[in-house]
Amino acid sequence: MSNQLLKGKKGIIFGALDEKSIAWKTALECHAQGAQLVLTNAPVALRMGEINKLAELVNAPVIGADVVNMDDLKNLFEQSMKHFGGGIDFILHSIGMSLNVRKGKHYTEMDYGFNQKTLDISAMSLHRVLRTAWDLDALNESGSVVALTYIAAQRVFPDYNEMADAKALLESVTRSFGYHYGVKKKVRINTISQSPTRTTAGSGVKGFDGFVTYAEKMSPLGNASGEDCANYCVTMFSDMTKMVTMQNLFHDGGFSFTGVTNAVIEQMENNIHELD
């Protein structure tokens, strides 16, 4: 249902790869709520993904940008402002990549060169995006920036590997830059800590399907879907949340504050009985 919460607003969506992507679903919902969009991703992702299909659905141009290349980001913002005929109201940062996970490196044996690239792409890219917007004065007064994160930044999930460190850094950048941008232009910067979601990227984590099932049993409301997350992003981009900034917002059906559930206990007891 459209309430036109974003009517007249203009935003950039980073990271839409395919229909499973939260960024893809968010772009669709922002469009339905009246926003004008620019879509962007790394050149290699543009070749691998289906972003041109999304561009047609939301009537948006696609401008490629490597998020660790400041010249690319400068071009992205300049071209976006030219397209919009003015400043930008919101940004979604949905970017994450782990070289050590891709290469099958255990956390205790990580390659530090890979790790630097992981942190640069998955976390410091947010700083680069914000720095570019800051330097170009690209974000409008009371604009909103949302980056997607995961609770592994606070708790240990062994197979999440170095991405846990990357998400912790991402959340720190959110707080620190959120302060400065809030003082300067009342721009809001927040992270949304989403339930495990079956995306192309998420499926690369070892044991992911089992953990999705576990999280479902551990969440009083169940896991939040990608569509639910897209709706939450819309509220964060809207004028309804103008006083929310520098926060890590859990969007996980209650998983983050649940110690144990009856469903998990029953499953454990059933497993014990089977062993007996």
C-alpha angles and dihedrals in degrees: 000000000000121000092170089240090159100040109150094010124124126207148171120229116204121196111020104153105158142336092289092060119107087217089057092050091046092052090053092049094045089052091049089051092056104265127141113225147199116200123210141174139153115290092248091051090050089057094045100041139060100244094134088064089054091046090059092048094052098031093238135141119241115227115183119221135170102221093215092054112084093197090055091050092048090052091047093054095042092050092045093052089047090051093047094041091232145012132338125253103193145010131198115205107198101160131132137146132163118198093187091055091047091051093046095245115160116230091249091053102039123156105240094209089056089046093056090053091048092052092045094051099036102038118006089050086076089056090049092051092048093044091053092048089047094050093048094040085232101151119081124231111286091012121161133227123189126187123189118235141162137233091248084086087073104025135040117260101169099208093047084078120175092353087079089063091045092053091048089054091046090055091048091053088050092056097042098045089038089064095051096043091046091055093044103044108351088254113164121222121187142156125226114212102209132198115258102283129194100245128146090255096044093051089066092070114100113253092008098145092052092050093050088057092047092049090050090056092044096052119082090210096034125242118324111242127227089254090053089052091050090055091050090051089053091055090050091051092047129085089253092084103042094134098050115099144140090024134135101217116201112219100175111112092263097305093128095061101034119103097189138333134217089245092059093045091050091050091051092048091049090052091051091050090050090053090050 
